[in-house]
Amino acid sequence: MSARDITGLVVGMVLLAVGAQGGIRLLVDHDNAGVLGWTPGGSGVRLACYALMAVAGALLARWASEAAKKSGTGV
């Protein structure tokens, strides 16, 4: 597994965790925007940003995992 695969996997997993946790927190408490508190547009826009972050993280982690499997080291 190359350093690029590991970096992609870690960054993807962090994005997935932060996006999912932020979205759930925003659904429970609309005033607690967390990391995206600086974004304009209200809770709907922030929720969309958290969802986009989670999806991007999942896709990045999947790509890195498949790249590691192709290299023969697998995850």
C-alpha positions as CSV (number, residue, x, y, z in Angstrom):
1,M,0.0,0.0,0.0
2,S,1.5,3.3,-1.0
3,A,1.5,6.5,1.0
4,R,-1.0,8.0,-1.5
5,D,-3.4,5.2,-0.8
6,I,-3.1,5.6,3.0
7,T,-3.5,9.3,2.8
8,G,-6.6,9.0,0.6
9,L,-8.1,6.4,2.9
10,V,-7.4,8.5,6.1
11,V,-8.7,11.8,4.6
12,G,-11.7,10.1,3.2
13,M,-12.6,8.5,6.5
14,V,-12.1,11.8,8.4
15,L,-14.4,13.6,5.9
16,L,-17.0,10.9,6.2
17,A,-16.9,11.0,10.0
18,V,-17.0,14.9,10.2
19,G,-19.7,15.2,7.6
20,A,-22.0,12.5,9.2
21,Q,-21.4,13.8,12.7
22,G,-22.0,17.4,11.7
23,G,-25.2,16.5,9.8
24,I,-26.6,14.6,12.7
25,R,-25.7,17.4,15.1
26,L,-27.4,19.9,12.9
27,L,-30.6,17.9,12.6
28,V,-30.8,17.7,16.4
29,D,-29.8,21.3,17.2
30,H,-30.3,23.7,14.3
31,D,-28.3,26.5,16.0
32,N,-25.2,24.4,16.5
33,A,-23.5,24.6,13.0
34,G,-20.1,23.3,14.2
35,V,-17.3,23.5,11.7
36,L,-19.5,25.2,9.1
37,G,-20.7,27.9,11.4
38,W,-19.2,30.6,9.1
39,T,-21.2,29.6,6.0
40,P,-24.1,31.8,5.1
41,G,-27.5,30.5,4.1
42,G,-29.0,28.8,7.2
43,S,-29.3,25.3,8.4
44,G,-30.4,23.9,5.0
45,V,-27.3,25.0,3.3
46,R,-25.1,23.7,6.1
47,L,-26.9,20.4,6.1
48,A,-26.3,20.1,2.3
49,C,-22.6,20.9,2.9
50,Y,-22.3,18.3,5.6
51,A,-24.0,15.7,3.3
52,L,-21.6,16.6,0.4
53,M,-18.7,16.3,2.8
54,A,-19.8,12.8,3.9
55,V,-20.4,11.6,0.3
56,A,-17.1,13.0,-0.8
57,G,-15.3,11.2,2.1
58,A,-17.0,7.9,1.3
59,L,-16.1,8.1,-2.3
60,L,-12.5,9.0,-1.5
61,A,-12.1,6.2,1.0
62,R,-13.6,3.7,-1.5
63,W,-11.2,4.9,-4.2
64,A,-8.2,4.5,-1.9
65,S,-9.4,1.1,-0.7
66,E,-9.8,-0.2,-4.3
67,A,-6.4,1.3,-5.3
68,A,-4.8,-0.6,-2.4
69,K,-6.5,-3.8,-3.4
70,K,-5.3,-3.4,-7.0
71,S,-1.7,-3.0,-5.7
72,G,-2.0,-6.4,-4.0
73,T,-1.8,-5.1,-0.4
74,G,-5.6,-4.8,0.2
75,V,-7.5,-3.1,3.0
